[in-house]
Amino acid sequence: MKRGIGAFVIALVMTVSPVAAQDDGVLAPGFHRLQQVAITTADIDRSVAFYRDTVGVKLMFIDNNMAFFDLAGTRLVVALDRKRQRLERP
C-alpha cells in the first residue's frame, strides 16, 4: 500500500504530544500543543478532495489558494505551490 504525504501529516499531528511529554505526563516547558501544520501542493482541488473525502478531515474554508482543515483542534493548511510541477499519473 502506498502512503503519501497525507499519511505523514496525520501521523505527525497524532504523535507530537507523546513525543513532547515528560515522564510525569506534563508537556515540555513552553510547549502546549501543535496548533498548525502547513504543506504545499501542486493541485489544490485534488488535495482538498483527498483530505476531505478520503481521510475525512473537516474542511473549515478555502481562501486565496489555501485550504484550511480542522484536525481535532490542530489546523492543517494546504497551500497551492504554483512552482511545483504536477505529476501526471497514468
C-alpha positions as CSV (number, residue, x, y, z in Angstrom):
1,M,0.0,0.0,0.0
2,K,1.4,3.4,-1.0
3,R,1.5,6.0,1.7
4,G,1.6,9.6,0.6
5,I,2.1,12.9,2.4
6,G,-1.4,12.7,3.8
7,A,-0.5,9.8,6.0
8,F,2.7,11.6,7.1
9,V,0.8,14.7,8.2
10,I,-1.9,12.8,10.0
11,A,0.8,10.7,11.8
12,L,2.7,13.8,12.7
13,V,-0.3,15.5,14.2
14,M,-1.3,12.4,16.2
15,T,2.1,11.7,17.6
16,V,3.5,15.1,18.5
17,S,2.1,15.3,22.0
18,P,3.5,12.0,23.4
19,V,6.9,12.9,22.0
20,A,6.8,16.3,23.8
21,A,5.6,14.9,27.1
22,Q,7.9,14.4,30.0
23,D,7.9,11.3,32.2
24,D,5.3,12.7,34.5
25,G,2.9,13.4,31.6
26,V,3.4,17.2,31.7
27,L,4.3,18.8,28.4
28,A,7.7,20.3,28.0
29,P,8.0,23.9,29.2
30,G,6.7,26.4,26.6
31,F,5.0,23.6,24.5
32,H,1.3,23.4,24.8
33,R,0.1,21.7,21.7
34,L,0.7,21.7,18.0
35,Q,-1.6,24.4,16.6
36,Q,-0.9,24.3,12.8
37,V,0.7,22.2,10.1
38,A,1.2,23.6,6.7
39,I,2.1,21.7,3.5
40,T,2.1,22.7,-0.2
41,T,0.6,21.0,-3.2
42,A,0.6,21.3,-7.0
43,D,-3.1,20.6,-7.2
44,I,-5.3,22.3,-4.5
45,D,-8.6,20.8,-5.7
46,R,-7.2,17.2,-5.6
47,S,-5.7,17.8,-2.2
48,V,-8.9,19.2,-0.8
49,A,-10.8,16.2,-2.2
50,F,-8.2,13.8,-0.6
51,Y,-8.2,15.3,2.9
52,R,-12.0,16.0,3.0
53,D,-13.4,12.9,1.2
54,T,-10.8,10.2,1.6
55,V,-9.2,11.0,5.0
56,G,-12.4,12.6,6.4
57,V,-10.9,15.8,7.8
58,K,-13.3,18.7,8.3
59,L,-12.8,21.4,5.8
60,M,-13.0,24.8,7.5
61,F,-12.7,27.1,4.5
62,I,-10.8,27.8,1.3
63,D,-9.3,31.2,0.7
64,N,-6.6,32.6,-1.7
65,N,-5.4,29.1,-2.9
66,M,-5.2,27.8,0.6
67,A,-7.5,25.2,2.2
68,F,-7.9,25.1,6.0
69,F,-8.8,21.9,7.8
70,D,-9.6,21.1,11.4
71,L,-7.8,18.1,12.8
72,A,-9.3,17.9,16.3
73,G,-8.2,21.4,17.2
74,T,-5.0,21.4,15.1
75,R,-5.2,23.4,11.8
76,L,-3.9,21.8,8.6
77,V,-3.2,24.3,5.9
78,V,-2.8,23.0,2.4
79,A,-1.4,25.8,0.1
80,L,-1.0,25.8,-3.7
81,D,2.6,26.0,-4.8
82,R,2.5,27.1,-8.4
83,K,6.2,26.3,-8.9
84,R,5.7,22.6,-8.2
85,Q,5.1,20.5,-11.3
86,R,2.1,18.3,-11.1
87,L,3.0,14.7,-11.6
88,E,1.0,13.1,-14.4
89,R,-0.4,9.7,-13.5
90,P,-1.4,7.0,-16.0
